[in-house]
Amino acid sequence: MRLGLVVSEVGSGLRRNASMVVSVVLVTFISLTFVGTAILLQMQINQMKGYWYDRAQVAVYLCTDTDTTGNCTGAKATEDQREQVQAQLDSSTLKPYIEKTYYEDQDQAFTRFKEQFKDSPATEFVKPEYLNETFWVNLKNPSQADVLVESLSKVAGVQSVVDQRGYLQPIFNLLNASSYTAIGIASLMLVAAVLLIATTIRLSAFSRRRELGIMRLVGASNRFIQTPFVLEGVIAAAIGAVLAGGAITAVVWFFVRNYLAQRFSGTAFIGMGDAAVVVPAVIVIGVLLAGVSALIAIRRYLRV
């Protein structure tokens, strides 16, 4: 196969169909950027799950004077009842599951409430006696929170035992839905890119149909005829894929590392190492899809 002639044919095809090539580049760029962003978003969700679930606590709320839920009868938990809860937490049954325990009285709960809701008018009406005394429990394995819930829910003076992971799950469900939506959009755009590449290759072949006929008459092999068309699609898609890789890297560096990570230092975020894994995968996906779709298109046109 004469490499110089193949390169010449590729250049000629790219020039003749410049507008279609630009369209392929743009569609590939946008679709692969969506793909990479969706993958990184899913990685971020998994990382945040591990980070926050490990820090999620189990809250053991004690009764107040106004509680009638759980084991409460409208009376505040007594000192004996509080000590009974503490004894349960220190027992040989629960101690192996617990990393540490922190007790918060009503005054401490009120101080924390005012800090969290300092701009809310509710702080004017809430009094310390309205808030629960609470045992905050960090578990060695947060997935074993059910052990504490079952052991302490029926203890006298306990209003409720709450696994805080339940508060986080709706947030992660929303983020997962966003990730799946991005993947769906990216998939549709990848289909559009594949169809556009196939159309571009067929138009290029049609514009050179007389040349292809002459090449067949002089005995050119199918491989020699097909290669320039396949390379045209691969080159256009590769340009779009590289641009997508640059966009993904820029998002991680400027938005995630230098914006979000600086402002939310208490949260684990993905880094450049994750981008270094995703970007090559995205480029490979783009090039492979382009090569396969171009090969199928030119084979069908030539009926090979």
Wavefront OBJ file of the C-alpha trace (Angstrom):
o trace
v 0.000 0.000 0.000
v 1.432 3.406 -1.029
v 1.370 5.519 2.128
v 1.901 8.814 0.303
v -1.109 8.240 -1.938
v -3.295 7.263 1.026
v -2.309 10.433 2.915
v -3.012 12.500 -0.196
v -6.476 10.932 -0.524
v -7.213 11.607 3.173
v -6.202 15.255 2.835
v -8.311 15.638 -0.300
v -11.345 14.122 1.401
v -10.995 16.356 4.465
v -10.764 19.469 2.277
v -13.766 18.528 0.114
v -15.998 17.887 3.118
v -14.625 20.550 5.454
v -18.039 21.613 6.797
v -19.063 18.026 7.538
v -15.695 17.359 9.179
v -16.162 20.391 11.440
v -19.625 19.070 12.343
v -18.151 15.675 13.237
v -15.486 17.349 15.387
v -18.054 19.457 17.264
v -20.566 16.654 17.824
v -17.804 14.281 18.955
v -16.356 16.950 21.227
v -19.682 17.696 22.919
v -20.776 14.070 23.248
v -17.454 12.848 24.656
v -17.318 15.797 27.051
v -20.707 14.665 28.372
v -19.429 11.089 28.621
v -16.311 12.093 30.545
v -18.219 14.468 32.806
v -20.791 11.783 33.600
v -18.037 9.294 34.487
v -16.291 11.848 36.709
v -19.591 12.762 38.361
v -20.214 9.109 39.204
v -16.677 8.842 40.602
v -17.315 11.962 42.696
v -20.588 10.532 44.011
v -18.895 7.280 45.027
v -16.069 9.201 46.683
v -18.482 11.422 48.599
v -20.497 8.400 49.680
v -17.419 6.794 51.154
v -16.347 10.074 52.781
v -19.674 11.094 54.321
v -20.980 7.631 55.142
v -17.818 7.002 57.157
v -18.520 10.201 59.089
v -22.257 9.736 59.446
v -23.266 9.320 63.084
v -26.062 7.553 64.864
v -28.048 9.975 67.023
v -29.753 8.667 70.162
v -32.332 11.323 71.062
v -33.611 11.392 74.629
v -37.091 12.498 75.672
v -37.995 16.096 76.482
v -40.845 17.511 78.545
v -43.018 17.833 75.430
v -42.288 14.482 73.767
v -44.982 11.859 73.366
v -43.308 9.881 70.587
v -41.209 6.741 70.873
v -40.866 5.728 74.528
v -41.696 9.252 75.752
v -44.708 10.096 77.900
v -44.404 13.871 78.089
v -41.615 13.778 80.659
v -37.937 14.538 80.256
v -35.543 11.597 80.407
v -34.279 11.141 83.958
v -30.674 10.882 85.041
v -31.116 7.150 85.624
v -32.482 6.676 82.122
v -29.581 8.626 80.628
v -27.121 6.479 82.593
v -28.926 3.370 81.382
v -28.412 4.460 77.760
v -24.751 5.173 78.508
v -24.398 1.737 80.094
v -25.879 0.141 76.991
v -23.387 1.972 74.794
v -20.538 0.818 77.046
v -21.792 -2.766 77.241
v -19.867 -5.686 75.754
v -22.675 -6.103 73.208
v -22.400 -2.661 71.575
v -18.890 -1.542 72.471
v -17.187 -3.571 69.685
v -19.204 -1.640 67.088
v -18.523 1.841 68.503
v -15.534 4.030 67.748
v -16.483 6.907 70.033
v -19.476 8.472 71.770
v -20.250 12.104 72.529
v -23.031 13.329 74.839
v -24.734 16.639 74.067
v -26.986 18.264 76.654
v -29.790 20.716 75.897
v -27.657 23.846 76.343
v -25.029 22.495 73.951
v -27.755 21.510 71.492
v -29.184 25.027 71.706
v -25.773 26.600 71.030
v -25.277 24.377 67.983
v -28.822 25.161 66.794
v -28.152 28.902 66.914
v -24.933 28.475 64.928
v -26.618 26.381 62.247
v -29.715 28.573 61.920
v -28.307 31.970 62.877
v -30.167 33.702 60.038
v -33.471 31.960 60.707
v -36.294 33.604 62.689
v -36.864 30.232 64.372
v -33.986 30.989 66.769
v -36.220 33.563 68.477
v -38.803 30.959 69.457
v -36.708 27.894 70.242
v -35.591 27.379 73.834
v -33.042 24.890 75.176
v -35.732 22.769 76.842
v -37.367 22.159 73.456
v -34.262 20.376 72.171
v -33.273 16.774 72.838
v -30.355 15.618 74.875
v -28.445 13.430 72.468
v -25.795 10.733 72.360
v -23.821 11.079 69.131
v -22.245 7.737 68.193
v -19.514 7.137 65.621
v -19.405 3.528 64.466
v -16.361 1.603 63.296
v -18.505 0.347 60.417
v -21.378 2.772 59.614
v -23.262 0.024 57.764
v -23.864 -1.694 61.121
v -26.035 1.134 62.436
v -29.040 -1.215 62.625
v -27.417 -2.911 65.627
v -27.658 0.328 67.646
v -31.135 1.115 66.377
v -32.485 -2.269 67.458
v -30.683 -2.252 70.822
v -31.592 1.267 71.967
v -34.961 2.049 70.372
v -36.921 0.375 73.209
v -34.835 1.726 76.087
v -36.792 3.916 78.521
v -36.211 7.632 78.010
v -35.184 7.257 74.355
v -37.314 9.177 71.879
v -35.652 7.778 68.737
v -32.436 6.380 67.314
v -31.589 7.866 63.927
v -28.979 6.728 61.400
v -27.890 9.971 59.728
v -27.076 8.168 56.500
v -30.812 8.261 55.845
v -30.531 12.060 55.478
v -27.705 11.715 52.948
v -29.314 9.095 50.712
v -31.851 11.449 49.005
v -28.983 13.791 48.094
v -26.982 10.967 46.559
v -30.097 9.714 44.757
v -30.468 13.154 43.174
v -26.813 13.215 42.165
v -27.119 9.707 40.717
v -30.146 10.814 38.702
v -28.108 13.737 37.343
v -25.292 11.366 36.414
v -27.645 8.977 34.622
v -29.231 11.899 32.775
v -25.814 13.059 31.581
v -24.994 9.517 30.455
v -28.307 9.337 28.556
v -27.668 12.644 26.779
v -24.105 11.591 26.016
v -25.307 8.278 24.555
v -27.763 10.051 22.247
v -25.077 12.445 21.097
v -22.660 9.572 20.488
v -25.294 7.968 18.264
v -25.619 11.295 16.428
v -21.828 11.441 16.036
v -21.692 7.887 14.640
v -24.471 8.631 12.123
v -22.807 11.892 11.120
v -19.471 10.136 10.558
v -21.180 7.501 8.420
v -22.965 10.196 6.389
v -19.727 12.133 5.919
v -17.920 9.037 4.660
v -20.708 8.196 2.201
v -20.780 11.770 0.851
v -17.015 11.718 0.486
v -17.176 8.400 -1.372
v -19.999 9.672 -3.595
v -18.027 12.781 -4.533
v -15.137 10.538 -5.599
v -17.192 7.800 -7.226
v -15.464 8.192 -10.618
v -12.020 7.927 -9.000
v -13.129 4.847 -7.047
v -14.378 3.232 -10.254
v -11.046 3.824 -11.966
v -9.163 2.453 -8.930
v -11.237 -0.738 -9.071
v -10.632 -1.093 -12.811
v -6.863 -0.900 -12.342
v -7.009 -3.570 -9.635
v -6.731 -1.546 -6.405
v -7.486 -3.673 -3.356
v -10.527 -3.073 -1.174
v -8.224 -2.319 1.741
v -6.434 0.390 -0.240
v -9.750 1.960 -1.286
v -11.304 1.848 2.193
v -8.344 3.090 4.267
v -8.499 6.825 3.323
v -12.209 7.000 4.168
v -11.742 5.274 7.517
v -8.840 7.578 8.357
v -10.949 10.642 7.523
v -13.554 9.625 10.100
v -10.931 8.665 12.678
v -9.004 11.939 12.285
v -12.133 14.085 12.639
v -13.294 12.109 15.692
v -9.805 12.112 17.214
v -9.689 15.919 17.039
v -13.056 16.115 18.791
v -11.941 13.529 21.373
v -8.743 15.429 22.176
v -10.725 18.652 22.581
v -13.114 16.796 24.889
v -10.164 15.512 26.917
v -8.875 19.075 27.263
v -12.301 20.299 28.366
v -12.617 17.522 30.966
v -9.137 18.267 32.325
v -9.959 21.980 32.520
v -13.187 21.280 34.426
v -11.368 19.163 37.008
v -8.458 21.593 37.399
v -10.221 24.953 37.409
v -13.704 24.131 38.727
v -13.186 21.144 41.025
v -9.650 21.553 42.394
v -9.309 25.350 42.379
v -12.903 26.305 43.188
v -14.930 23.618 44.919
v -12.047 22.041 46.827
v -10.912 25.470 48.069
v -14.353 26.444 49.315
v -15.454 23.081 50.701
v -12.265 21.849 52.300
v -14.169 19.361 54.472
v -15.331 17.345 51.471
v -13.385 14.829 49.403
v -13.233 15.716 45.694
v -11.885 13.958 42.625
v -8.463 15.076 41.392
v -6.212 15.156 38.364
v -5.406 11.487 38.868
v -9.041 10.640 38.180
v -9.020 12.880 35.102
v -5.861 11.105 33.908
v -7.819 7.836 33.967
v -10.981 9.150 32.305
v -9.463 11.274 29.507
v -7.562 8.460 27.719
v -10.626 6.217 28.002
v -12.811 8.915 26.421
v -10.340 9.433 23.557
v -10.134 5.700 22.879
v -13.949 5.419 22.888
v -14.233 8.261 20.364
v -11.574 6.907 18.012
v -12.911 3.343 18.110
v -16.499 4.410 17.449
v -15.364 6.596 14.562
v -13.222 3.863 13.035
v -15.937 1.222 13.255
v -18.720 3.473 11.935
v -16.521 4.725 9.043
v -15.516 1.189 8.079
v -19.119 -0.039 8.104
v -20.273 2.978 6.073
v -17.652 2.611 3.332
v -18.121 -1.174 3.134
v -21.857 -0.730 2.625
v -21.326 1.973 0.020
v -18.868 -0.173 -1.900
v -20.874 -3.348 -1.176
v -17.727 -5.070 0.047
l 1 2 3 4 5 6 7 8 9 10 11 12 13 14 15 16 17 18 19 20 21 22 23 24 25 26 27 28 29 30 31 32 33 34 35 36 37 38 39 40 41 42 43 44 45 46 47 48 49 50 51 52 53 54 55 56 57 58 59 60 61 62 63 64 65 66 67 68 69 70 71 72 73 74 75 76 77 78 79 80 81 82 83 84 85 86 87 88 89 90 91 92 93 94 95 96 97 98 99 100 101 102 103 104 105 106 107 108 109 110 111 112 113 114 115 116 117 118 119 120 121 122 123 124 125 126 127 128 129 130 131 132 133 134 135 136 137 138 139 140 141 142 143 144 145 146 147 148 149 150 151 152 153 154 155 156 157 158 159 160 161 162 163 164 165 166 167 168 169 170 171 172 173 174 175 176 177 178 179 180 181 182 183 184 185 186 187 188 189 190 191 192 193 194 195 196 197 198 199 200 201 202 203 204 205 206 207 208 209 210 211 212 213 214 215 216 217 218 219 220 221 222 223 224 225 226 227 228 229 230 231 232 233 234 235 236 237 238 239 240 241 242 243 244 245 246 247 248 249 250 251 252 253 254 255 256 257 258 259 260 261 262 263 264 265 266 267 268 269 270 271 272 273 274 275 276 277 278 279 280 281 282 283 284 285 286 287 288 289 290 291 292 293 294 295 296 297 298 299 300 301 302 303 304
